[in-house]
Structures are given as C-alpha cells and as structure tokens.
Amino acid sequence: MKANSDRHDQHLPEHQRIADLVDDMEDRLVAEREAKGIAGNASERKQAEQVEPDDQAPE
C-alpha cells in the first residue's frame, strides 16, 4: 500500500487527506477480497476481455 501514517499527519489540504484515506481504504478492501478469493474482485475485472454488444447504438 502506498500510504504511511505520517503522510496523513502532514499539513495537507483536507480534501487531499480525505482522498488519500479513501484510496488507502480501497487498497485494503481489494487486498482483503483477493485474499478471501471473492469472485469479481478488481484484478479479475481488469483481466476480463471487453465485449462489445451487437446492438450497440451508433456514436
């Protein structure tokens, strides 16, 4: 994980501290889901082949 405890203690703008905390929580959640083998985790979604539907509306 990219976060460390002293980064949150620095004098960062509040929105940046919140964004960092959310990123850290997301990283922990991904690691937890992968460790538990829960289907549909983020790494599996990245590896999935993109499928274009036949009836896709024109751009």
C-alpha positions in Angstrom: 0.0 0.0 0.0 1.2 3.5 -0.8 0.1 5.2 2.4 2.0 5.6 5.5 0.8 7.1 8.8 3.0 10.2 8.7 1.6 11.3 5.3 -1.8 11.8 6.9 -0.2 13.8 9.7 1.4 16.3 7.3 -0.3 19.7 6.6 -2.2 18.7 3.5 -5.4 20.3 2.4 -8.4 18.5 3.9 -9.6 17.2 0.5 -6.3 15.6 -0.2 -6.2 13.9 3.2 -9.7 12.6 2.6 -8.7 11.4 -0.9 -5.7 9.6 0.5 -7.7 7.9 3.2 -10.3 6.7 0.6 -7.5 5.4 -1.6 -6.0 3.5 1.3 -9.3 2.0 2.2 -9.9 0.9 -1.4 -6.5 -0.7 -1.5 -7.1 -2.6 1.8 -10.6 -3.7 0.5 -9.1 -5.0 -2.8 -6.4 -6.9 -0.9 -8.9 -8.4 1.5 -11.2 -9.6 -1.3 -8.4 -11.1 -3.2 -7.1 -12.9 -0.1 -10.6 -14.3 0.5 -10.9 -15.4 -3.1 -14.1 -13.5 -3.6 -15.2 -13.6 -7.2 -15.4 -10.4 -9.2 -12.5 -8.6 -7.4 -10.8 -5.6 -9.1 -7.9 -7.6 -10.5 -10.3 -10.1 -12.2 -12.3 -7.2 -13.7 -9.1 -5.7 -15.2 -8.2 -9.1 -16.8 -11.7 -9.6 -18.3 -12.0 -9.2 -22.0 -14.1 -6.2 -23.1 -17.2 -7.3 -25.0 -18.9 -5.0 -27.5 -22.6 -5.8 -27.8 -24.1 -6.4 -31.3 -26.9 -3.9 -30.7 -24.7 -1.0 -29.6 -26.0 2.4 -30.5 -24.0 4.3 -33.1 -21.8 7.1 -31.8 
